C-alpha cells in the first residue's frame, strides 16, 4: 500500500514578504495619523480656554434688508471676521466678509460692535446666505484665525 504524501502547500516567500511589508506600512500609517492628532497645536483665547469651546459663547444678530447687511455683536466674545456662505443653484461659495466689504472693522466686532454694509451685488441670485463667525486666538506660534463650525452660524433671508 502506498502512502499518499501530505501535499499541502504554503504561501510563497515572495507573497508572504509583500503581505508583511503591506501590514507594517498600514500599521505605521495608523500610528502616524493617531499621533499627529494628539500633537495638534492648540489655539486658545481668554487665557488658555480652547477656542473651539469659545465658539459656544459667540452671540450676534444679523439682518439683510434692502441690500444692506447688518451684524451686531451682542455677546462677550470679539468676532474677528465672518465667513459668508452663499448658496445658489445647488452649489455654494464661501467668501470672507473682509473681501466683500471695505467697511468691516480692521479689529473685528468687539462687544456691542456693529457692522452695516451694502452687499446687494454679492447676494444677487442667492437662495440662502449663512454667516459663520471667525475668531482670533493665540498659540505658541502667534495669533491664529479660527473659523467656528457651521452650527454656530446664522442663516439670512435674502
C-alpha positions as CSV (number, residue, x, y, z in Angstrom):
1,X,0.0,0.0,0.0
2,X,1.3,3.4,-0.9
3,X,1.2,6.3,1.4
4,X,-0.1,9.5,-0.1
5,X,2.3,12.2,0.9
6,X,0.8,15.3,2.5
7,X,0.6,17.7,-0.4
8,X,-0.3,20.9,1.4
9,X,1.4,23.9,0.0
10,X,2.4,27.0,1.9
11,X,2.4,30.6,0.8
12,X,5.3,31.5,-1.4
13,X,8.0,33.5,0.4
14,X,7.6,36.4,-2.0
15,X,3.9,36.8,-1.3
16,X,4.5,36.4,2.4
17,X,7.1,39.2,2.3
18,X,4.8,41.5,0.3
19,X,1.9,40.9,2.8
20,X,4.2,41.5,5.8
21,X,5.5,44.8,4.3
22,X,2.0,46.0,3.5
23,X,0.8,45.3,7.0
24,X,3.7,47.2,8.5
25,X,3.1,50.2,6.3
26,X,-0.7,50.2,7.2
27,X,0.0,49.9,10.9
28,X,2.7,52.7,10.7
29,X,0.3,55.0,8.9
30,X,-2.4,54.4,11.5
31,X,0.0,55.2,14.3
32,X,1.3,58.3,12.5
33,X,-2.2,59.7,12.0
34,X,-3.2,59.0,15.6
35,X,-0.1,60.7,16.9
36,X,-0.5,63.7,14.7
37,X,-4.0,64.2,16.1
38,X,-2.5,64.2,19.6
39,X,0.1,66.8,18.9
40,X,-2.2,69.3,17.1
41,X,-1.3,72.8,18.2
42,X,-4.0,74.2,20.5
43,X,-5.4,77.6,19.7
44,X,-6.6,79.4,22.9
45,X,-8.5,82.5,23.8
46,X,-9.1,84.2,27.1
47,X,-6.0,83.0,28.9
48,X,-6.0,79.3,28.0
49,X,-9.5,78.3,27.0
50,X,-9.7,76.3,23.8
51,X,-11.0,78.4,21.0
52,X,-13.4,75.6,19.8
53,X,-15.2,76.0,23.2
54,X,-15.3,79.8,22.9
55,X,-17.4,79.4,19.8
56,X,-20.3,78.4,22.1
57,X,-20.2,81.9,23.6
58,X,-20.4,83.8,20.4
59,X,-23.7,85.7,20.1
60,X,-24.6,88.0,17.3
61,X,-27.6,89.3,15.4
62,X,-27.7,89.6,11.7
63,X,-30.2,91.1,9.2
64,X,-30.4,91.6,5.5
65,X,-32.8,94.2,4.3
66,X,-32.9,96.3,1.0
67,X,-29.4,95.2,0.0
68,X,-27.8,96.1,3.4
69,X,-26.3,93.5,5.7
70,X,-26.3,94.4,9.4
71,X,-24.4,92.5,12.1
72,X,-24.3,93.3,15.8
73,X,-22.1,91.5,18.3
74,X,-24.3,91.1,21.4
75,X,-22.1,88.6,23.1
76,X,-18.9,88.9,25.2
77,X,-16.6,87.3,22.5
78,X,-14.9,89.6,20.0
79,X,-15.7,88.5,16.4
80,X,-12.7,89.0,14.2
81,X,-14.5,88.3,10.9
82,X,-17.2,86.4,9.2
83,X,-17.3,83.7,6.5
84,X,-20.2,84.3,4.2
85,X,-21.6,81.1,2.6
86,X,-23.7,81.9,-0.5
87,X,-25.8,79.0,-1.8
88,X,-27.3,79.2,-5.3
89,X,-28.4,76.6,-7.8
90,X,-27.3,73.6,-5.9
91,X,-23.8,74.8,-5.1
92,X,-22.2,77.2,-2.6
93,X,-19.3,79.6,-2.3
94,X,-17.7,80.7,0.9
95,X,-16.2,84.2,1.0
96,X,-14.6,86.3,3.7
97,X,-16.6,89.4,4.6
98,X,-13.3,91.4,4.5
99,X,-13.2,90.7,0.8
100,X,-16.9,91.7,0.3
101,X,-16.9,95.0,2.2
102,X,-14.2,97.6,3.0
103,X,-16.4,98.7,5.9
104,X,-15.7,95.7,8.1
105,X,-13.7,97.0,11.1
106,X,-9.9,96.1,11.0
107,X,-10.1,94.7,14.5
108,X,-13.5,93.0,14.0
109,X,-16.6,93.5,16.1
110,X,-15.9,94.0,19.8
111,X,-18.6,93.6,22.4
112,X,-21.5,95.8,21.3
113,X,-19.9,96.5,17.9
114,X,-22.0,96.8,14.8
115,X,-21.4,96.5,11.0
116,X,-23.5,97.7,8.2
117,X,-22.6,97.2,4.5
118,X,-24.2,97.2,1.1
119,X,-23.9,93.7,-0.4
120,X,-26.7,93.6,-2.9
121,X,-24.5,92.6,-5.8
122,X,-22.8,89.8,-3.9
123,X,-26.1,88.3,-2.8
124,X,-28.0,88.6,-6.2
125,X,-29.3,85.2,-7.2
126,X,-28.6,83.7,-3.8
127,X,-31.0,81.1,-2.5
128,X,-29.5,81.1,1.0
129,X,-26.8,83.1,2.8
130,X,-25.1,81.9,6.0
131,X,-22.8,83.9,8.3
132,X,-20.2,81.9,10.2
133,X,-18.1,83.7,12.9
134,X,-14.3,83.8,12.7
135,X,-12.3,84.3,15.9
136,X,-8.7,85.3,16.6
137,X,-6.9,83.2,19.1
138,X,-3.3,82.7,20.3
139,X,-1.0,79.8,20.0
140,X,2.7,79.2,20.6
141,X,3.4,80.4,17.1
142,X,1.5,83.7,17.5
143,X,-2.1,84.8,16.7
144,X,-4.2,82.4,14.6
145,X,-7.6,82.7,13.0
146,X,-10.2,80.1,13.8
147,X,-13.4,79.6,11.8
148,X,-16.2,78.3,14.0
149,X,-18.2,75.3,12.8
150,X,-21.3,75.9,10.6
151,X,-23.6,75.1,13.6
152,X,-22.6,78.4,15.2
153,X,-23.6,80.4,12.1
154,X,-26.8,82.2,11.2
155,X,-28.9,82.0,8.1
156,X,-30.2,85.1,6.4
157,X,-33.4,85.6,4.5
158,X,-32.5,87.1,1.1
